[in-house]
Amino acid sequence: MSWLPHHTLIQTGKLNMTTTDSKPSTDFVRQAIADDVAKGKNDGHVHTRFPPEPNGYLHVGHATAIALNFMAAEEFGGKCNLRFDDTNPTKEETEYVEGQMEDIRWLGFDWEDRLYFASDYFDQLYEYAVQLIREGKAYVEELNAEDVREYRGTLTEPGRDSPYRDRPIKENLTLFEGMREGEFDDGAYVLRAKIDMASPNINMRDPTMYRIRKVEHHRTGDEWCIYPMYDFAHPVSDAIEGVTHSLCSLEYEDHRPLYNWFLEELDLFRSRQIEFARFNMSHTVISKRWLAQLVDNGDVTGWDDPRMPTLRALRRKGYTPEAVRDFCAKVGIGKTNATTEMALLESCIREHLNKSALRRMAVLKPLKVVIENVPEGEIDYLDAGNNPEDITAGTRKVAFSRTLYIERDDFMEDPPRRFYRLTLGREVRLRYGYFIKCTEVIKNDSGEVVELRCTYDPNTRGGSAPDGRKVRATLHWVSADTALDAEVRLYEHLFAAANPHDVPVGGDWRDSLNPDSLTTLFGCKVEPSLKDASIGESVQFERQGYFCLDPDASDDHLVFNRTVPLRDTWARIQKQGTR
């Protein structure tokens, strides 16, 4: 079996958008960029960047930021960098660097030759820190953590100057060099910017610029034992790269004065920081820290577990990059934090696969059916459409034989009102086939129905009767003579609660993990054509939903993941909202 890519990237670095992608609206971020271009700021040039930390795998929330940065740059004829903010060696790994690059490429974006790391600038960052020390704008401090909190103040009370704030410049330089040379233990000293301990913005109260971490870095090894803080490294890195618009989530709005302070005091290129609302989605958690806990606790099988909101998990579940980009466009960019219904994401993939996925029949909970008036060994091959939404998809042959399998839920011995599927004495239609009527029910010693005896009407080939009689239900099925066994994994929301963090006092956010988030079915019966499916290939199991072949599959063991059921929950939500 081979991996079947969902799309092909064109080599120019431009995004190959499809007709399923929604055209992004002019949001406030794009409007701000347009205003700068109209004013001739930066000579009309637009340069953005996507700056993930390589401490985990990217999730669907990152997808909105990725799309915004790359597409905004492209819309204004600019460029977008990929820069890994790798300033915390205790959590960052090369595995995550490679995985994140793979995920971004899969999503459909290309940074061309503009791959950078904050660690590329460690020498420059150090020199800029020395510059601030020489100018009396930074100092070395050795307060312990408890004292730091005391001196910092609160949101309503100003902080107090550190007793080391007026340390002589020469002494600061000597200590900072000693930090660089590894003369001190972790936590012994930090370098702080000298700004204003009475500032109403707590981020401006002499923030830490450097700390000691004697940990091997995934790129620089043991070359460094001091590492810059994000608030210092981020604006300087933006300036070095000539980033015109630094697009950040809303949590960094209060950090913008600090961002600008470093650029102004160091007299660097003036990047403009613009904040947009943080992405949240129902029935999951969107945080690499929380997701890592799920992996570490064994709540999921890994970062690519199809129940996870990571891009690689979505890919394994059968989501396409086109559907994810369409989702990002529909969510849009806002100024206030809000939670997006997962049903919208499901609606996007359902819409895309409805147009592209081949149709196949699969029986997930098989019930044996014997058609008594079909001779033993006789097989009739029927024409079946591959995709009614695509006339070019053509048809396939499906085998009709004496012994079939139907869905167990499609038969009831004592049905309630409005159950129109198969029961004793009732006639139903087989998809692409004939009318059949149940004549006998066979049970085992426990009273469980194990087999149905039926007859078929050979005059109803194709699904209609010459005499005009009608049936109320059409069932999917497979021939026992040709069907293949398969394992099928049915995924539901990872969390039962829409907001896993909304827990009572004394509770834990993991308390709302859905115990039924995965149901694994064995002995399912599928069409023989699915033996040729490629890993990741999506198909519609008729009347069931959309499924894709999992990487766990092999030539003699088919494994399918349910991407999404056929029912459109998002459409129902929208309909309810209009009442």
MIDREN-614588 format. One record per residue: residue in three letters; x, y, z of N, C-alpha, C in turn. Coordinates in pm, whole numbers, plus 50000, padded with zeros to 5 digits. Example, Ala and Ser with C-alpha at 12.3 -4.5 7.8 and 13.67 -1.06 7.14 Angstrom:
% residues 2
ALA513194943150780512304955050780513204967050780
SER512854977550708513674989450714512905000350787
***
This chain:
% residues 579
MET500824988150000500005000050000500865012450000
SER500415022849936501175035149925500415046649986
TRP501155057150020500515069250070499975077249954
LEU498715080749958498075088749856497945103049904
PRO498725112549855498595126349901497265132149863
HIS496765140849948495485147349922495595158449820
HIS496775163549797496935174949709498375175249661
THR498655183849569500005185849519500385200349534
LEU501545203049590502045216649603502725220749474
ILE502435232349427503165237349314504495242749361
GLN505465242849275506835245149315507215259649334
THR506355268849300506695282949312506555288149453
GLY505965280149541505715284949676504355291349692
LYS503635293249584502295298749591501315287949632
LEU500255291749697499265282249742498375277949626
ASN498235265049609497355259549507495955258349565
MET495195269249561493855269449617492895262349524
THR491925255749580490925248649503489605255949512
THR488645251349433487335257749432486575255749561
THR487055246449647486375244449776486775254849878
ASP487845262149852488295272049948487415284449945
SER487025289150059486275301450068487225313350054
LYS486835323249980487655335149965487625343050095
PRO488815346150151488825353150278488255367150265
SER487525371350365486965384750366488035394650410
THR487775407250389488695417650431488495419950581
ASP489315413550663489225414850806490065426750851
PHE490045429650981490715441351032492235440351016
VAL492775428151019494205426451000494595430350858
ARG493895424750762494185428050623493925442750594
GLN492915448450660492635462650640493795471150692
ALA494355467150808495495474450864496695473750770
ILE496925461850714498025460250619497765468750495
ALA496525468550446496165476450328496385491350352
ASP496035495950472496245510150506497735513650504
ASP498575504750557500025507250556500555507650413
VAL500075498650330500505498450191500085511250119
ALA498835515550144498325527750081499125540050122
LYS499635540050245500425551250295501875550650248
GLY502235539650183503615538050138504565533950247
LYS504035529250360504905524750469505725512750423
ASN507005512850458507935502350415507975501050263
ASP507775512550195507745512950048506685503649991
GLY505615501750068504525493350021504805478450031
HIS505915474850093506305460850104505615454250223
VAL505235441650206504595433950312505405421250336
HIS505775419150460506565407350496506065402350632
THR505545390150635505025384150757505885372050795
ARG505525365650906506205353450947505285345051031
PHE505475331951026504795322951119505855317451212
PRO505765320251345506855317051437506515306551543
PRO506305294051508505955284151610507145280451698
GLU506845276151818507875270351904507905255251880
PRO509065249251858509115234851829509055226251955
ASN507955227352028507775219952153506565210752147
GLY506105207552027504955198952006504555199851860
TYR503435193651828502935193951691501845204451675
LEU501715209651555500755220251526499325214951528
HIS498395223451574496995219651578496165228851488
VAL494855226351486493995233551394493945248451426
GLY494185252151552494285266351585495455272951516
HIS496585265951509497745271151436497415272951288
ALA496535264451237496195265251094495635278951058
THR494825284751146494265297951117495375308451112
ALA496365307451204497475316851203498375314651082
ILE498615301951046499415298850929498775304850804
ALA497475302150788496755307150671496775322350666
LEU496565328750781496555343350785497895348950742
ASN498975344050800500305349550769500715347250624
PHE500545335050576500955332150439500045338650336
MET498735338050360497815343250260497785358550259
ALA497905364950376497955379550379499165384550302
ALA500305377950322501505381850248501295380250098
GLU500725368850059500515366349916499535376249856
GLU498465379549929497465388749877498035402549847
PHE499075406449923499685419549902501015418649828
GLY501245407149764502455405649685503715404949768
GLY503585400749894504725400149984505245386150008
LYS505955384450118506575371650152506265368150297
CYS506345355250326506135350450462507275341050499
ASN507865343350613508935334850665508355324050755
LEU509085313250767508865303550873510045304750968
ARG509765308351092510825309751192510465302051319
PHE511315293251359511105285851482511675293951599
ASP510815297251693511235304651812511765294551915
ASP512985290351893513575279651973514505285252080
THR513915292152178514685298452284514535291352418
ASN513815280052420513605272552544514065258152523
PRO515345255252543515875242052508515345230652593
THR514685233452704514175222852790512985215552728
LYS512305221752630511085215852574511145213552424
GLU512175218452358512205218552211513045207152155
GLU512575201452044513245190051984513225191151832
THR514235185251769514305185051624513095177751565
GLU512595167651635511415160251589510255169751561
TYR510065179451650508955188651633509215198651520
VAL510475202351500510815211051388510425204251257
GLU510855191951240510585184651117509095182051101
GLY508435178451211507005175651206506185187951171
GLN506535199451226505805211751197506005216151053
MET507205214451001507425217850861506585208850770
GLU506535196050802505715186750726504245190750729
ASP503755194650846502355198450860502025211050780
ILE502925220750781502695233250707502675230550557
ARG503605222150511503605218450369502325211150332
TRP501905201850419500655194450392499485204050382
LEU499465214250466498375223850464498355231850334
GLY499475232350265499495238750133500305251350125
PHE501225253750220501995266050222503495263050215
ASP504225272350153505645270350131506385283350161
TRP507375282850248508175294350287509375296250193
GLU509465287850089510555288449990511915287350062
ASP512775297350046514105296650108514175304550239
ARG513025308150295512995316750413512675308550539
LEU513565299450571513485291650693514505297150792
TYR514015301550908514895307451008514615301551146
PHE515565303751235515435299851374515865311551461
ALA515185313251574515655323451667517095320551710
SER517445307651714518815304051750519835308751647
ASP519385311951525520295317951427520835331251476
TYR520085337651565520395351351606520945352051748
PHE521355340751805521825341051944522985350651963
ASP523925351051869525055360251881524595374751876
GLN523695377751781523195391351768522375395451890
LEU521535386351938520725389252055521615392352176
TYR522685384752190523605387152300524235401052289
GLU524645404852169525265417852150524275429152175
TYR523015427052134522005437352162521755438552313
ALA521795427452384521645427852529522805435652592
VAL524025433152544525195440452593525035455452566
GLN524495458752447524265472852414523355479452516
LEU522265472652554521345478352652522015479852788
ILE522855470252824523595471552951524505483852946
ARG525245485452837526165496752824525425510152830
GLU524185510252781523405522652780522625524452911
GLY522855515753008522165516953137520705513053131
LYS520325504653035518925500953015518665486253048
ALA519645479453105519485465553146520455462853260
TYR520105453553347520935450553462520805435953502
VAL521825430853569521845417153618521295416853760
GLU520455406953787519805406053917519905391753970
GLU519935390354105520015377254165518935374754271
LEU517805381554262516715378954355516175364854333
ASN515725358354442515075345454425513645347454377
ALA513005336654341511685337454278510675344154369
GLU510715341254498509775347254592509965362354600
ASP511225366954604511505381254611511095388254481
VAL511325381554370510925387354241509435390354241
ARG508625380754287507175382754292506815394354385
GLU507505395454496507215406154591507545419754531
TYR508695420954468509125433754412508305437654288
ARG507745427754220507045430554096505725437754117
GLY505105436054232503815441954257502685433654200
THR501505439554194500325432654144499685440854033
LEU498555436053986497835443153882497285456553932
THR497095457654062496545470054120497565477954200
GLU498715472054229499745478754307501045479254227
PRO501735490754225502995491754151504085483254213
GLY505095479854134506225472454185507225481654252
ARG508285475554307509355483154370510665480254300
ASP511535490054297512825488254232513615477254300
SER514245468854219515135458654272516335465154339
PRO516865459254445518065464654509519285464254417
TYR519185456754304520305455854210520075464454085
ARG519015472554086518645480153967519695490453928
ASP520375495854027521385506054000522795500554008
ARG522905487653986524235481453984525075488253876
PRO526355490953900527185497753800527245490153668
ILE527315497653559527325491753425528465481753410
LYS529645485253458530795476453445530545463153515
GLU529965463753633529675451553709528625443053636
ASN527615449753579526605442653501527225435453382
LEU528135442253314528795436153200529615423953241
THR530315425153353531125413953401530255402053438
LEU529165404753510528265393953551527595387453431
PHE527185395553335526505390053218527475381453136
GLU528725385653127529725377453059529945364553136
GLY529945365253270530085353153351528915343653330
MET527705349253316526545341053283526775333953150
ARG527275341353053527535335852920528575324652925
GLU529575326153011530665316453017530355304553108
GLY529175304153166528795292753247529355292653387
GLU529665304453443530275305153575529265303553688
PHE527965304353656526945304153761525945292953736
ASP525265288753841524265278253832522955283553772
ASP522145274253728520815277853680520065285753786
GLY519455296953744518645304853833519405314453922
ALA520755314153916521545322854004521375337553966
TYR521325340453837521205354153789520245354553670
VAL519675366153647518935369153524519325383053478
LEU519095385653351519275399153297517895405153277
ARG517695417353331516405423953320516545437353250
ALA515515440953173515465454153111515065464353217
LYS515655476053212515345486553308514335495953244
ILE513065494353283512005502453220511255510353326
ASP510255504553390509465512253486508725502653579
MET509195501453704508555492353799507195497253847
ALA506855509653816505545515053855504555515053739
SER504945509553625504065509553508502765502053536
PRO501635507553492500365500253506500355487353425
ASN501195486553322501345474353242502445465953306
ILE502045454753368502995446853444504115441253357
ASN503855439953226504895435053135506055444853120
MET505835457453156506865467653145507675469453274
ARG507375461753378508085462853504509365454653500
ASP510365460353436511695454553425511645439653390
PRO511135436253272510985422153234512335415053218
THR512335402253241513545394053224513865392653076
MET515135394253042515615392852905516385379852884
TYR517155375552984517965363352974517905355553105
ARG517945342153095518075333853213519115322953184
ILE519645317053289520645306553277519935293053265
ARG520265285453162519735272053142520865263353088
LYS521475255553174522555246753130521975233853074
VAL521335235352958520665224352889521105224452743
GLU521315212752687521735211952548520595216252455
HIS520925224552360519965229852263519945220752140
HIS518755219252080518615209851968519425213851845
ARG519855226451835520655230951721522055235351764
THR522155242551874523445248351914524195239852015
GLY523605228552056524285219752151524525226652284
ASP525785225952332526145232352459526915245252439
GLU526765251252320527455263752291526995275052384
TRP525705274652418525125285052503524585278852632
CYS524695286652739524055282652864523155293652917
ILE523005304352840522005314552868521115315752744
TYR519835318152767518885318652657517965330752673
PRO517675337552560516825349452566515375345752590
MET514655354452658513215352752676512505356452547
TYR511305350852531510525353052410510285367952383
ASP509915375452487509575389552470510755397852419
PHE511975393152439513155399952387513535394452250
ALA513545381252237513965375052112512995377751998
HIS511705378252028510695379351924510785392551846
PRO510725404151910510805416551832512145418251760
VAL513235414051825514535415451762514635406451639
SER514135394251649514135385151535513305390751421
ASP512125396351454511295402651352512055413851281
ALA512745421951358513485433251301514615428451213
ILE515355418451256516475413051177515975408151042
GLU514815401751041514275396150917513505406350833
GLY513325418350884512575428350810511095425650802
VAL510555419050906509125416250911508355429250929
THR507465432150835506715444750842505505443650933
HIS504885431650936503665429751015503785416851095
SER503915418551226504055407351318502675403951372
LEU502045393651320500675390151353500675380151468
CYS500065383951579500095376051702498685373851755
SER498545363951841497265361751907497035372552013
LEU495785373852055495345384952139496055385252274
GLU496565374052320497245373652449498505382252453
TYR499015386052335500215394352328499915409152312
GLU498635412952322498295426952309498965435352418
ASP498945430452542499585437652651501105437452643
HIS501645428952557503095428252538503575437852428
ARG502625443752354503015452352242503875464252286
PRO503575471252398504465482052440505905477352464
LEU506065465252517507405459852538508065456452405
TYR507295450752315507765447852179508325460552115
ASN507545471352124507975484152065509155490252140
TRP509205488352272510295494052353511645488652309
PHE511735475552291512995469652248513415474852110
LEU512475475852018512805480751885513275495351888
GLU512615503451968512965517651977514305519652047
GLU514515512752160515735514852236516965509552163
LEU516775499152083517885493652006517985499751867
ASP517045508751835517005515451706517025505351591
LEU516085496051597515965485651495514785488451404
PHE514675480451299513565481351206512245480551283
ARG511315489351252510055490151326509005480851269
SER509015468551313507935459351278506675463751350
ARG505525461051289504245464651350503545452151400
GLN503285451351529502575440051585501075442551580
ILE500335432851528498875433451522498335420551584
GLU497395421851676496875410451747495485406651697
PHE495225393751694493895388651657493465378351761
ALA492195375351763491625366751865492225352851861
ARG492435347251980492935333751993491865323751950
PHE492285313351883491355303151835491015293151946
ASN489735290151961489275279652050488215271451977
MET488135258752009487145250051945486495241152049
SER485225238352029484455230352124484945215952129
HIS484705209252241484935195052262486395190652247
THR487315200252266488735196752262489505207352336
VAL490805205752347491685215852404492655220352296
ILE492925233152293493835238852194495005245152267
SER495935237052302497145241252372498125229652364
LYS499335232352317500315221652308500625215852446
ARG500555224252550500815219452685499745209252728
TRP498475212452705497405203152741497445190752653
LEU497715192752525497775181352434498915171852472
ALA500035177652513501155169352558500765161052679
GLN499975166652769499515159152885498655147252844
LEU497785149252744496955138352697497825126952642
VAL498875130652571499795120552516500555113652630
ASP501105121552720501915116052829501095107252923
ASN499805110752943498935103053032498355090552967
GLY498585088952838498035077452768496565078552736
ASP496005090752743494605092752709494375091052559
VAL495415093152481495415091052337496655083152301
THR496705078052181497825069552139499045077552096
GLY498885090452074499995098752031499495111751972
TRP500425120151925500055133051868499205131551743
ASP499285120051675498505117851554497265109651578
ASP496895107351702495645100551732494495108451668
PRO493645102051587492595109351515491615117051603
ARG491645114851733490785122751823491415136051860
MET492675137851830493395150051864493105160951761
PRO493265173851800493045184851705494305188851629
THR495375180651636496595183751564496395181651415
LEU497205188551336497085187251191497405173151146
ARG498415166851206498725153051167497635143351210
ALA496925146351317495795138051357494635139651260
LEU494375152051220493315154551122493645147550991
ARG494895147950950495315141250828495075126250839
ARG495455120450952495265106050970493785102550974
LYS492975111451023491535108951030490865110150894
GLY491545116250799490975117350665490655131450621
TYR491015141350702490775155150661491745158950549
THR491275167350461492095172150352492575186350382
PRO493705190350326494155204250346493155214250291
GLU492475210650182491475219650125490355222550225
ALA489905212150295488835213950392489295222250510
VAL490525220150556491045227850670491205242450631
ARG491705245150510491835259050466490455265550451
ASP489505258150402488135263350390487595266750527
PHE487865258050625487445260550762488075273450815
CYS489375275350792490055287450839489415299950779
ALA489065299150650488435310550584487075313650644
LYS486305303250676484965305250731485025310450875
VAL485995305750953486155310851089486525325551088
GLY487435329150998487855342950985488735347651100
ILE488975360651102489835366751202489005376751281
GLY489025375551413488245384351498489105391951597
LYS488475401251667489155409251768488875404451910
THR487885395851926487545390652058487575375452055
ASN488025369652164488115355152174486725348752171
ALA486595338052099485335330752089485655316052064
THR484645307752080484815293352059484065289151933
THR484765282351846484185277351722483675263151743
GLU482485260551692481925247151701482725237451613
MET483055225951670483735215751591482875211451472
ALA481565213051487480655209251378480945216951250
LEU481485229151261481825236651141482975230051067
LEU483995225551140485105218351078484605205751011
GLU483725198451077483165186251021482345189150896
SER481645200250896480865204050779481765206850659
CYS482915212950684483855216150576484415203550511
ILE484795193650590485335181450531484225173550463
ARG483035173750520481915166750459481605172750321
GLU481615185950313481335192650186482395189250082
HIS483645189050123484725186150029484685171549981
LEU484525162250074484555148150038483305144049961
ASN482205150849982480995147749905481255149149756
LYS482095158649720482395161149579483515152249526
SER484405147649614485615141049567485735126249601
ALA485095121749707485305108049754484505097949673
LEU485135086749641484445075749575483475069149673
ARG482375063949618481385056749700481705041949700
ARG481595036049816481765021649833480775016749936
MET480465003749935479574998050035480384990250138
ALA480034992250263480684985350374479644982450480
VAL479664970550534478744966450639479544965350768
LEU479264974150863480084975050983479684964851090
LYS478404961551097477914951451191477104941251110
PRO477794931451051477154922950951476104913251006
LEU475054911850930474024901750953473884893750823
LYS474014880650834473984871950716472584871250657
VAL472514872250524471264871250451471444860850340
VAL470564850850335470594840750230469404842950138
ILE469694845450010468644847449909468314833649851
GLU467234827849893466964813749865466704810749718
ASN466224820449642465964817649501467124821749410
VAL468304823949469469524825549391470294812449400
PRO470624806249287471324793349290472704794449356
GLU473134783549419474454782849478475524785349371
GLY476504793549405477624796149315477354806349207
GLU476124811049193475804820749089476104834949140
ILE476814842849056477124856649090476664865748977
ASP475924875949012475424885948918476164899048948
TYR476784904848846477534917148866476684929248825
LEU476504938348919475644949848901476474962548885
ASP475944972148812476604985048795476334994048915
ALA477395000148966477275009149081478055021849052
GLY477435033249079478095046049054479185048849155
ASN480245055349110481375058649197481195071749272
ASN480495081249212480225093849280479165101449204
PRO477955102649258476875109649187477145124449166
GLU478105130149244478445144149229479465146449117
ASP480015135649063481055136648961480785126248853
ILE480215130548743479845121148636481075114848572
THR482225121248587483445115748528484015104248610
ALA483485102148730484005091648818483665077748767
GLY482665076648680482325063848620481595054548715
THR481655041448680480955031248757481895019748791
ARG481395010848875482124998848911481144987248913
LYS481644975048920480814963248931480794958249075
VAL479594955149127479474949149259478784935649244
ALA479254925849320478754912049308477494910149389
PHE476484904149325475254900049392475214884849390
SER475104878549507475164863949515474124858749614
ARG474114845849632473124839449719473264844249865
THR474474845849911474704849950050475254864150054
LEU474564872550130474944886550144475104889950290
TYR475624901950314475614907950446474914921350440
ILE474014923650536473414936850553473764941850693
GLU473464954250720473724959950851472734954350951
ARG473244949851066472384944051169471284953751211
ASP471614966551215470624976551255469534978751150
ASP469724973051031468734974450925467644963750931
PHE467664955351036466614945251055466104945951197
MET464784945051210464154943751342463014933751330
GLU463004924551423461964914351422460624920051466
ASP460644928951561459434935351610459634950451603
PRO459494956251485459864970351466458844979951524
PRO459294991651566458375002151609457795009451488
ARG456875018651513456345026851404457475034851341
ARG457355037051213458295044651133459645037751114
PHE459705025151141460865017151104460535010950969
TYR461175015750864460825011750730461795001750668
ARG462814998050745463794988750692463304974550703
LEU464174964850691463774950850675463194945050802
THR462094937750785461494929750891460794917950826
LEU460354908550907459734896450852458514900050766
GLY458514895350643457414897650551457464910750475
ARG458434919150502458514932150436459534931750321
GLU459274939950221460134941150105460924954250111
VAL462214953450081463074965350074463934964549948
ARG464584975549919465454976349801466914974849846
LEU467684967449770469134967049788469764977449696
ARG470634985249749471304995649671471934989749545
TYR471604995449427472094991249296471554977549254
GLY470724971149338470344957449312468874954949291
TYR468294946549375466944941449360466124943949486
PHE464804941549473463934940749589464134927049654
ILE464204927049787464234914349859463164914649966
LYS462654902550002461654901250108462134890850208
CYS462004894250336462404884950441461304874750463
THR461674861950459460694851150475460894842950601
GLU462094843550660462384835350778463514841750858
VAL463394840650989464424845651081465034833851155
ILE466364832651151467054821751217467834827251337
LYS467644820751453468284825151575469174814351631
ASN470134818451716470954808651787470284804851918
ASP470964796651996470384791652121470094802852222
SER470784814152204470554825352295469444834552249
GLY468834831152138467754839352087468204850952001
GLU469494851451968470034862251885469804858951738
VAL469374868851663469184867051520470554865651453
VAL470784854551383472084852051320471984851051169
GLU470774849551118470634847850973469204851150932
LEU469094857150813467794859750753467674851850624
ARG466514845950604466204839550477465284848850399
CYS465664851150273464924860750190464744855250049
THR463894861949976463774859649833463974873049763
TYR464324872349636464474884649560463604884049436
ASP463264895549384462464896649263463394899949148
PRO463684890449058464634893048949464184903848852
ASN462894907548858462384917948769462644932148821
THR463264933148937463494946448997464954950648986
ARG465694944548896467094948148877467234963248854
GLY468124969448924468314983948914467524991649017
GLY466584984749088465924991349200464514996249179
SER463874991849069462484995749047461674983748999
ALA460384983849029459504972748994458674976048871
PRO458574966948774457764969448654456294971948686
ASP455804966048794454394967948828454144980748907
GLY455184988248934455025001148999454975000849151
ARG455124989149213455054988749359456294995649419
LYS456095001349535457135009249599457605002749728
VAL458805005849765459335001849895459775014449968
ARG459905013550101460155025350182461625026850222
ALA462455016950191463845017650238464785011450136
THR465995016750131467075011350050468245008150141
LEU468754995850134469824991250222471124989550146
HIS472234992350212473544988750157473864974550197
TRP474794968250127475044953950144476374950450077
VAL476854938550103478004933150029477804918250011
SER478394912949908478324898549881479294891049970
ALA478834880250032479714871950115480784865050032
ASP480534863249903481494856349816482714864949785
THR482564878049789483664886849748484114896549856
ALA483364898049963483674908150065484994905350134
LEU485634916250179486864915650255486574919350400
ASP487324913150491487224916950632487994929850656
ALA487504937850750488174950550782487934954150928
GLU488894961450982488734967751113488334982151088
VAL487324986851159486825000451141486825007451276
ARG487405019451279487495027351401486555039351391
LEU485595039751483484605050451486485005060551592
TYR485265072851550485715083251641484595093051672
GLU484515096751800483625107251846484465118151911
HIS483845128651962484565139352029485415133852142
LEU486625139152155487515134752262486975138352400
PHE486275149652407485675154052533484165154452520
ALA483485149752623482025150352623481535164652643
ALA482275172452722481895186352748482355195352634
ALA481515205152599481895214552495483125222552535
ASN483215226052664484365233352717485015224952827
PRO486065217452796486685208752895487255216253015
HIS487565229152998488155236853107487105242353204
ASP485845241053167484765245753255484425234453353
VAL485195233653461485035222753558484705228453696
PRO484005220953775483675225553910484915226253998
VAL484785233354109485885234454203486315220554249
GLY487605218054246488115205054284488145195054171
GLY487605198854055487595189953941488855191353858
ASP488935183653753490075183553662489565184153520
TRP490285191053434489815192653296489745179353223
ARG490485169253268490445156253205489225148053248
ASP488465153153346487295145753393486235144153284
SER486225153253188485205152653083485655144952959
LEU486775137652969487175129052858486045119452825
ASN485735118252698484635109852653485075095152650
PRO484495086652735484895072552736484535065252607
ASP483635071052528483205065052403483775072252281
SER484915078752300485505086252189486045077252079
LEU486275064452111486725054852010485995041652029
THR485365037051923484775023751918485415016251801
THR486015004851830486684997051727485834984951692
LEU485534983551564484714972451515485604962851435
PHE485484950151464486224939851392485244931251312
GLY485764924851208484924916251127483934923651039
CYS484204936351011483374943850917483594938450776
LYS482614940150690482674935050554482654946650455
VAL483624946950364483734957950268483884952550128
GLU483584961050033483764957649892485204953749860
PRO485404944349770486774939949738487624950749673
SER487004960849609487774971449546488594979349646
LEU488204979049774488924986549876490284980349909
LYS490554968649858491874962749877492944971249810
ASP492564978549706493504986849631493595001149685
ALA492925003949798492965017349854494375020749902
SER494725033349894496025038149941495875043950080
ILE496935043650158496915049450291496505064250281
GLY495515068050360495025081850358493935084450258
GLU493655074850170492615077050069491245077250135
SER490425086950096489095088650153488035082650062
VAL487065076050122485915070650051484675073150135
GLN483525072850069482275073150142481735059050152
PHE481575054050274480815041950295479355045950290
GLU478645041250191477275045850167476395043550288
ARG475625054050322474725054450436475465054950571
GLN476785055150570477555054750693478295067750721
GLY479095072150626479935083850646481175082950560
TYR482135091550590483385091950516484475085350598
PHE485285077250532486325069350597487605070250516
CYS488725067550582489995067050511490825055450564
LEU491725050450480492575039250517493685044050610
ASP493805037650726494765041550829496145035950799
PRO497215042850843498565037550825498805024050892
ASP497955020150989498095007051051497684995750956
ALA497054999050846496574988950753497724982050681
SER497464969850638498404962450556497624955350446
ASP498324948350358497654941650248496674931050295
ASP496934925050409496044914650460495254918950583
HIS495294931950616494524936950730494124951350703
LEU492914953250653492414966550624491944973450751
VAL492334985950768491914993950884491425007450833
PHE490175010850865489585023350821489215032050941
ASN489485044950928489075054751027487865062450976
ARG486875064251063485775072951024486195087451037
THR486135094550928486445108750927485295116750985
VAL484105114150936482915121550979481685113850934
PRO480605113551013479365107450966478735115750855
LEU477715110350793477045117450685476195129050734
ARG475625127650854474735138250903475525151050928
ASP474935162150890475585175050901475085182251025
THR475825180651135475445187051260475475202151249
TRP476425207651173476555222051159475335227951090
ALA474835221050988473625225850921472455226351018
ARG472375216451106471305216351205471455227951303
ILE472705230751345472955241851436472545255051372
GLN472915256851247472555269051176471055270451162
LYS470385259351133468935259751117468265263751248
GLN468755258351359468205261851489468425276551521
GLY469565281851475469875295751502468975305551430
THR468285301051324467415309851247465965309551293
ARG465675300951389464295299851438463955311151533
***
